[in-house]
Amino acid sequence: MQAFTEEHEALRATVRQFLTDQSDEQAVRTQMASDRGFDEAVWKQLAEQVGVAGLIVPEEHGGAGCSHVELGIVAEEMGRALFCAPYLSSAVMATNALLHCATADAQKALLPGIAEGSTRATLAYAETGWDIGDIAMQAQEKDGGHTLDGTKHHVLDGGTAGVILVAARTPGGVGLFRVEGEAAGLSRSPIPELDLTRKLASVSFASTPAQLISEGDATEGLERTLALTLVALASEQVGGAQWCLETAVDYAKSRLQFGRPIGSYQAIKHKCAETLVKVEFAKTAAYHASATAAEALSGDGSWDDVLEAAHMAKSFCSEAYYHAAAENIQIHGGMGFTWEHPAHLYFKRAKSSELLFGDAIHHREALAERLAL
């Protein structure tokens, strides 16, 4: 399991305190009911004061130049608090797409704004499946530029992002295109959510002008981007699962039935113990994936190892989070099913995160294929 340094724990404490102050349950409920899905002022404050929007952005582009270990810590704390913000879409997914696919000029143009929180970007790639190989959209050359036609689905924060990075095919392979949020022919349709705390949208293009910002075939870069996004999402799932575990245990200690805490009954003990084991396994998978990503990005590790670790982390953490969220509701009994209790918010986030970018079965199959099993 990843060994965290004093600096790592200080980062965790800083982010947790910020989220405790700015993302309590009432704030989450307020933001999830809004059209935008997050508080612009809080996001700006988090970007400026804590610097998490540009955590993995290189220093020459105004970022902190940190690794995916630090990014995983932040993602874990955000998952624990159900923080509503364009973090996974802009600070993780779009940033990695730029770092691994885009030209130096495109990075210089977009990364500073992302780092300071003024630019909110997202990556639109999914159409009929979650794999990069499923991309079918064709970019058309026109008047020295390109246009896009078609629809991308399940775009994180696709309804509000100011810049949309779009993966589409060109004669040279898959390319990465920059599309402005107000571009002609661009339309966005919010997807009815199971999880109200994470906004998804379908984004359609009708002869929409787009700027090609990659050179050659960006398939490998996009695969790395997706793997690193999975690693961050796994850390976020761990944070939510840990909250569910702690909440269930605290309730089991305090809720009295027949004159004794319900946690003293064997059935409840078994639920808590099994959940603890699953959460600890998930932590191991997520922390290992973050460390493996950091090693590969520093040049000391293998990208094959990152891809394998990402598949393992997503499958382990998806199942652990869903189990912890479900058991938390069961331990709370009837109260756990009510709208007033936050348990259902974590249950819905657990289920939506399990399905996002492919469920556990999808990633086990992908891992087996990579290992030729």
Secondary structure, DSSP 8 states (H G I E B T S, - for coil): -----HHHHHHHHHHHHHHHHH--HHHHHHHHTSSS-S-HHHHHHIIIII-GGGTTS-GGGTS----HHHHHHHHHHHHHHT--SSIIIIIIIIHHHHHHHB-HHHHHHHHHHHHHTS--EEEE--SSSSSGGG---BEEEETTEEEEEEEEEEEETTTT-SEEEEEEEETTEEEEEEEETT-TTEEEEE---SSTTS-EEEEEEEEEEEEE-B-S--HHHHHHHHHHHHHHHHHHHHHHHHHHHHHHHHHHHH-EETTEEGGGSHHHHHHHHHHHHHHHHHHHHHHHHHHHHHHHHHTSS-HHHHHHHHHHHHHHHHHHHHHHHHHHHHHHGGGGGSTTSTHHHHHHHHHHHHHTT--HHHHHHHHHHHTT-
